[in-house]
Amino acid sequence: MYPNNYYGDFIHSMLNNTFGIRNQPTVYVVSEERMKELEEKRQQRTLSSIDERIEELQAYRKSVEDSSPKSEPKE
């Protein structure tokens, strides 16, 4: 009727709640090469987003420049 580990899970959760036992955090082991690769990808994404933002701001500056009335140059 119940799965085999139903009572085991129930007892485990009761012990955890009663005695304040918490599960240990998950630890991931990553090679140094993989960390470097991930860091380089993150840096490339950051640079790409900066370039996109620069292009957006340049387009916005151009549209504001074009819509503003032309003033005569000061002598």
Sequence and secondary structure as in RCSB ss.txt:
>XXXX:A:sequence
MYPNNYYGDFIHSMLNNTFGIRNQPTVYVVSEERMKELEEKRQQRTLSSIDERIEELQAYRKSVEDSSPKSEPKE
>XXXX:A:secstr
   TTHHHHHHHHHHHHHHT           HHHHHHHHHHHHHHHHHHHHHHHHHHHHHHHHHHHHS       
